[in-house]
Amino acid sequence: MITVVSGLPRSGTSLMMQMIVAGGIPALTDGLRSADENNLKGYLEWEAAKALPQSPTAIAAAEGKAVKVISALLKSLPGPYEYRVVFMCRPLEEVITSQNRMLERLGREVAPVPQASVAAAFTNHLKEVKKWLSEQPNMSALYVDYPAVVQQPAVESGRIAEFLGQPLDVQGMTAQVERSLYRERSDAMAGKS
């Protein structure tokens, strides 16, 4: 079985990777992208995931491990492997704001695209990906709300461990969540810290 952590960029996939690793499942990562001010605890990425459309068989290296694969690349995951997909969901306004702030911190220009247009494109993409996931016989998906992870880490850690069907260290998973790192929150969440 391959554990896949997925979602839109800036949706909490790095935190979920940290939690799953703390739970006891090793990560498939190359360490090329180190922690920075946009992600203080690290990204836990595997560069080869970006090349899955050209080299899908590379995923064999993830057997028995957790690997981060952004939602746009999920359709490149080949059979005959069994996948458990932990799909991170975050309010789209937070995702967009987080992406823009990350670009600003990196000194890159933020394209002047209306937020509503970006949100509509993300909404359509997520609907398509969720429909596709539901049709894959070798994949099961658990949709995890990022704000819920921050607010109720023990509950969500238990739910994730149950989904993955392994005796994970739920306390270790819970300990990875630091509310102070939840930046770019929507107004509704900002008052709950």
N, C-alpha and C positions, 0 to 999 in steps of 0.2 A: 504494500500500500504506500502511496505517496501522499503526504499532507501538503496541500497547496494553500498558501495564504494569498488572497487576491482582493481586488477592489480597485477603485480609482486611485491614481497617485494622490497622496496627502489625505488618505481616508483612514489611516491608522494601521496600515499593514506592517510597518516596522515595529510598532508596539506589540502587535499580535505575534510576530515572529519572536520577539523577546520573551513573551509570555509562554509560548509553546516550547521554546528551548529551555526555559526555566522549569517547565513542567517535566522535561525529560526526553523530548524528541530532538535529536541533533539537527542542526540546520545545514542545508547545502548552501554555502556561501563562499565567496572567494576573497572577501576582505578588501576588495579594491576600493570601495567607497567607504571611507571612514566617517566617524561621527563629526558633525560640524554644528554650527549654531542653528541650523534648520532642523536638525535631528540629533539632539545631544547624547542620546544613548546608542546611536548607530543605526544603519539601514538594513544590515543583514541581507544584502542582495547577492545574486549570482548573475554575473554579466552574461553568461551563456543563455540565460532566459530570454534575453532580447533577440537572440538568433534562433529561437525555436521555430519560427515559420520556415527557415531555411534548413535547420538541423533538428527536427523534432525528436530523433532518437537520443539526443543528448540527455533527455529527461531521465533516462535509465539510471543516471548517477544519483537521482533523488529517491530511489527506492529505500523505504524505511526512514526517510528524513522529511524535514519540512523545507519547502522552497517557496520563495515569493515569485509570483507570476501575475503581473498587472492584468486587469480585466480584458484589455484589448488583445492580449496574447493567449487567452484561455483556449480559444479554438484551435490553437496549434499543438495542444497536448494530444499525443497519439495514444491509441490503444496499443497493447492489450492491458495496460496498467489499470489498477483500481486507484481512483483518486478520491480523497476527502477534501473538499474545498471549504475553507473558512473564509467567507466573503465579508469584507468589512464595508459597512454602510455608515456614511456620515452626511449630515445635512449639506446639500450642494453649495449653499452660500458659504459654509465653512471651508469646504474643499477649494472653492474658487479663491477665497480670500487667502487661504494658506498658500496656495500655489503662487499667487501674486506677491505675497510678502516674501516667499522664498526667493523668487526672481529678483525682487528689490534688494534683498540682503546679499545676493550674489552679484549685484551690480548690473543686472540685465534689464533690458527695457520690457515693460509690461505692455502687451498689445492693447490698443484701445478698443476692445471688443465689448459690447454691452453684456453685462452679467446675465441678463435674461436669455441671450442667445447661447451663451456657453452652458447655462443651466439646462436649456431645452435640448442641446446636443447630448449632454451627459445623461439626461433623463431617457432619451431615446436609446442611447447606447446601453444603459443599465437594463432597460426592458428587454432588449434584444439578447443580451448576455444571460439574463435570468431565464428567459424562455429556452435558450439553447441548452443551458445547464440542466434544466428539468427534463430534457429529451435525451440526455446521455446515459445509457445503461451502466456505464462503468464509473459514473461520477455521482457523488451525493454532496449536497451543499448545505451549509449552515450559514444563515445570514446573521451577522453580529453588528449591533448598533454601537458605534464608537462612543457616543455619550453615555450609553448604559454601562459600557466597560469601565469608564472613568468613575461613574457614580456608584456602581455595584460590582466591583471587580471580583469579589468572591463568588457571587451568584453566576456571573458570566463565565468565570474560569471553570466552575463546575459544569456548566452547560457545554462548554467547549470540550472538556475532558470526556464527558459522556458521549458526545458526538464522535470524537476520535476513537472511542472504544479502547482506551488504554489507561492503565493506572498511573495517571499523571500526578505530579506534585502540585495540587491546587493552591496550596499556601505559597509555594514558590512563584506560581503564575501570578497570583494576586499581588505579591510584593513588587512586581515589575511596574505596576501602575502608579504613576506619580501625577496627581491632579495638577500640580504646578506646571507640568509640561503641556497641558491642554490649552493651547493658545488659539486665537482666532475663533472663539466660540460665538455661537449665535446669541442674540440677546436673552433668549429663554434660559440658556445654560449658564450664561455669565453670572447670574445672580445666585447660582447654586454651589459655588466653590467654597 
